[in-house]
Amino acid sequence: MLHERMKATFTEGKVFATLLEARQFFGALPSRLNKILDAVGNAELNVKVRATETEFILEGFQKVANRISMGLVLAALIVGAALLMHVQTSFRIFGYPGLAMLCFIAAGGGGFWLVLSILWQDHKSRQKSRGS
């Protein structure tokens, strides 16, 4: 049954027509590419994008950028605290250098806040999308 359907769809005429179209396309391709590259080289190429949900896309990019930035700040606090662990000071918390422990505590609190913020924002956007 499948063989019969395949024979009906792939007739010689259809295969040759497809090959001719492909030949025409590839024959015109170099001149098209030259036109595009000339437009790029002359700063004449304009790209117009019609995004229907730009607000949604921008909100998503902003969320991602904020989360990455916050993660980098927290990572810097952790690395800084780890480097400060080797500095001997008289100010100690739990037997460790005080400034290093304060950085670790700040990083832990910031990480906890980041997770809560992500969960809350995702919850709000799900509620907003259901209401729309």
JOQUI-V201298 format. One record per residue. N is the residue number from 1. SS is DSSP state (2 for helix, 1 for strand, 0 for the rest). BURIAL is 1 if it has 24 or more other C-alpha atoms within 12 Angstrom, else 0. D_CENTER is the distance of its C-alpha to the mean C-alpha in Angstrom with 1 decimal. Layout:
n->[N:N]
ss->[SS:SS]
burial->[BURIAL:BURIAL]
d_center->[D_CENTER:D_CENTER]
//
This chain:
n->[1:2:3:4:5:6:7:8:9:10:11:12:13:14:15:16:17:18:19:20:21:22:23:24:25:26:27:28:29:30:31:32:33:34:35:36:37:38:39:40:41:42:43:44:45:46:47:48:49:50:51:52:53:54:55:56:57:58:59:60:61:62:63:64:65:66:67:68:69:70:71:72:73:74:75:76:77:78:79:80:81:82:83:84:85:86:87:88:89:90:91:92:93:94:95:96:97:98:99:100:101:102:103:104:105:106:107:108:109:110:111:112:113:114:115:116:117:118:119:120:121:122:123:124:125:126:127:128:129:130:131:132]
ss->[0:2:2:2:2:2:2:2:2:0:0:2:2:2:2:2:2:2:2:2:2:2:2:2:2:2:2:2:2:2:2:2:2:2:2:2:2:2:2:2:2:0:0:0:0:0:0:0:0:0:0:0:0:2:2:2:2:2:2:2:2:2:2:2:2:2:2:2:2:2:2:2:2:2:2:2:2:2:2:2:2:2:2:2:0:0:0:0:0:0:0:1:1:0:0:1:1:2:2:2:2:2:2:2:2:2:2:2:2:2:2:2:2:2:2:2:2:2:2:2:2:2:2:2:2:2:2:2:2:2:2:0]
burial->[0:0:0:0:0:0:0:0:0:0:0:0:0:0:0:0:0:0:0:0:0:0:0:0:0:0:0:0:0:0:0:0:0:0:0:0:0:0:0:0:0:0:0:0:0:0:0:0:0:0:0:0:0:0:0:0:0:0:0:0:0:0:0:0:0:0:1:0:0:1:0:0:0:1:0:0:1:1:0:0:1:0:0:0:1:0:0:0:0:0:0:0:0:0:0:0:0:0:1:1:1:1:1:1:0:0:1:0:0:1:1:0:0:1:0:0:0:0:0:0:0:0:0:0:0:0:0:0:0:0:0:0]
d_center->[45.5:42.2:44.2:46.0:42.9:41.3:44.6:44.5:41.0:41.3:44.6:45.7:45.4:41.7:40.8:42.6:41.1:37.6:38.6:40.1:37.0:34.9:37.5:37.4:33.7:33.6:36.7:35.1:31.8:33.0:34.3:31.2:29.0:31.6:31.3:27.6:27.8:30.7:28.8:25.9:28.6:30.5:27.5:28.5:25.3:23.8:20.8:21.0:18.3:19.5:16.9:18.9:16.6:15.3:16.1:14.0:10.9:11.8:12.6:9.3:7.7:10.9:10.7:7.6:9.4:12.6:11.9:10.9:13.9:16.1:15.3:16.3:19.4:20.4:20.1:22.2:24.7:25.0:25.5:27.9:29.8:30.1:31.6:33.9:35.3:37.5:39.1:42.4:43.2:45.8:43.2:42.0:40.1:40.8:42.3:39.2:38.8:38.2:35.6:33.4:33.9:33.0:29.7:29.0:30.1:27.8:24.8:25.8:26.3:23.0:21.2:23.2:22.6:18.8:19.0:21.4:19.4:16.3:18.8:20.7:17.9:16.7:20.3:20.9:18.2:19.6:23.1:22.2:20.8:24.0:26.2:24.9]
//
